[in-house]
Amino acid sequence: MTDRIAPERPHRNFYGRLKGKHLKASQQAYLEEDLAQYAPGAVSWESNPERAPLDLDPIFGGREVWLEIGFGGGEHLVHQAARNPDVGLIGAEPYINGVAKLLGLLSDATADNIRIHPGDVRDLFDVLPRASIGRAFLLYPDPWPKARHHRRRFVTTEHLEPLARVLKPGAIFRVATDIPDYVRQTLAEVPQHGFTWLAEGPTDWREPWDDWTRTRYEAKAVREGRVPHYLTFRRD
């Protein structure tokens, strides 16, 4: 019998900030004292070099699992967890200040159905089992407005292929953005990776979802005169 050989770690450029200029003492304490209890399992390459799949059933008690990609300050993640106690939610966010804000919200909440990956969602995709996620959210992602940076956006093959792999057939993928060109790229790219856009009329992308809660990013967009778009896709 030969020992199992761990896969080689892929080279992945990461664009964007990992940390802001300052964390409050309370936020630093949340990271040091509370973050570990919200881990979804061994995700990092250091803790899981063989990239063994996560066993989500014991983590969430057999509940369906949803994924939020880039949860910002965590308002939407906490909102969905409170509305759906029969669902487990994993939030991925590399910006540590956003992670600290979410932990602050959780200190005042009673949500036992949230887990946090404080890093690149691509590392999480590596270890999520195939067809294990029932719903995914991409809400106000970094727009990377310059044309030469559009390849850094989430709605590219590098991200959409593994997303499609981990979503169950029939799973819903929601995208919210206030950037018209991001809408264009999303509608051009997402259907090429095994998704169907479910809009039947203008209100399907102009009006928010029934269970929506406005995030700070959307509030800022509205204040500055930008129009939110709400796109809903189904995994084929």
N, C-alpha and C positions, 0 to 999 in steps of 0.2 A: 504494500500500500504506500502510495506517495503522499507527502504532505500537500495540502491544498495551497496553491500559489495565489497570493493576493493580487488583485488587478493593479495595474499601474495607475497612479493618480493622474488624471488628465490635467493639462494646463488650461486654466480658466482665468481670463482677464476679468477683473471686477472693476466696474466704473461707478463712481459715486462715493459719497462720504460713508465712513463706518462709524464716526463719532463726531459730535459737535464740540464746540469750544469749552463747554462747561457742563458738568453734572452737579445738581444739588446734592448735599450730603444725604438727604433722604433717598434720592434716586440711586446713589452709589450703594447705599445700604440694601435697597431692594435687589440690586444685581448680585451683591455678595451673599445675601441671606435667603432670598426667595426664588431666584431664577432656577436653581437646580431642581426644585420640586416640580417644575413645569416641563421638564425635558421629555420629549416624545420617545426617547430611547437613544441608542448609539447611532448618531448621525455623522459626526465628524470623522474625517479620515484617520485621525489619531486614535479615536476610541473604537473604530470599526474599519480597519484597513482592508478587510476582505469584502466589505460592502454587503454584509449579510442583511437580508430584508428584515424590516421591523415587523414585529408581531403586534398588530394594533388591537386585537381582541382583548387581551388582558389590560391594556392601557385604558381603553374606553368601555370595557364591560360589554363588548359585542355590539356597541352602538354603531350606526352609520357614521362615517368620518367625512368632514368637509375641510377644505384647505383655503386659507387666505394668503395670497402672495403679496408681500409688502404691506403689512397692516398699519403702517404709519404710527399714529398714537394709540391705536387699539380700540377706538370707540366702536367701530363696526363689529369687530370680533367679539367684544363683550356683549354688545346688543344682540347678536345672533345666538350667542351661548345662552343668554337669559331667555330668549324667545323659544329656543329649541333644546330643552334639557335632555331630550332623548337622542341628541346628536353630539358627537365629539368633534371638536374643532382644533386644527393645527394652524398656527400662524407662523409664517416665516418672514423675518425682517432683519436685514443686516445692520441697519442703523441703530446703534446701541442706545441712543437717546430715546428713540421710539420704543424700544424694548423696556426701558426704565419707566416710561410713561404708562405703558400697558400694565406693568407690575404695580404701579401706583393705583391704577383703576381696580386691579384685582384685590388689592389690600382692603378695599371697601365693598367688594362683591362676594358672592357666595358661589361662584361658578367653579364646579369641579370637573367641567368637561372641556377645558382649554389646555392645550400644550403649546409650548413656544420653542421654535428653532431660531436662535439669534444669529443667523448667518445666511449664506447664499442658498436660495431655494434649489439650485441645481444639485447641491450635495444631498438635500432631502429627497429629490427625485431619484437619486441613485439607490436609495434604500426603501422607498415606498413600494409595496408589492404592486404588481400589475393589477389594474381594475379594482383598486382598493378605495378610491375616493368618490364620494357621491355628488359632490358639488365643489366648485372652485370659484374664487373671487379674485379679480384683478382690478383694484379700485384706485383711480387717480395715480397710475404709475408715473415714474419719472418720464417726462415727455421727450427728452433729448431733442430739442427743437431744430438744431442745425442738421442739414441734410447729410453731412458726412458722419453724423453720429446716429443715424436712424438704425444702423445695425446693432446698436447697443440696446434698443428697445426690447421689451419682453416678447412682443409679438413677432418673433423670428423663429426660424426652424430650430435653432439651438435650444429654445425653451418650449416651443409648442409640441415638438415630437415627444419629449419625455412627459409633458403634461397629458397628452393624449394617451400615453401608455398607462399612466396611473389612474386615469378616470375610468369609471365603470361605463359600459354602453348605456346610453340614455342619460348620463350625468349632465348637469347644467353648468355652464361656464359663463359667469357674468363679468362684463368689462364696463367700467365707468370712467369717462375721461371728458375733459373740457377742451381738448385740443383737436380741431377738425382734421388735421393731417394724421393724427394718431387714429382717429376713427377710420380714415381712408385705409391706412396700412392694416388695421385690424380686420376690416372687412375683406381686404385683399388676401391676407395671409392665413387667418384662422380657418376658413373653410377648406383650404388646401391640405389641412392636417387632420381631417377626419371629423369636422364639425359642421353643423348646419345652423345658419342664422335664423332665428325664429320669428323675426319681425314680419307682421302682416300689414302694418300701416304705420304712419308717422308717430302716433302716440306710443307705439311699442318701443321707440328709442328716445322719445322726448320726455316721457313721464317716468318717474322713478318706480322701482318695484314696490309692491304693497308692503313689504317688510323692511323697507329702506330706512336708514337713519342718516341724516346729513353729517358728514365728517368735516373736520376743520379745513381740509383741502377744498372740499366743495364750497364751503361757506366763503372761503377766500376767492375762489373762481367767480362766484356769483357777485361778490362785492366789486370785483374788477371787471365785470361786464362780460365774462365768458359764459358760454352756454353748456351745461352738462349734457352728456349723451349716455344712454343706458343701453348696452348691447347684450343680448342674451343668445347664447349658442347651446346646442345640444350635441353631446358626443355621439357620433353615429355608431 
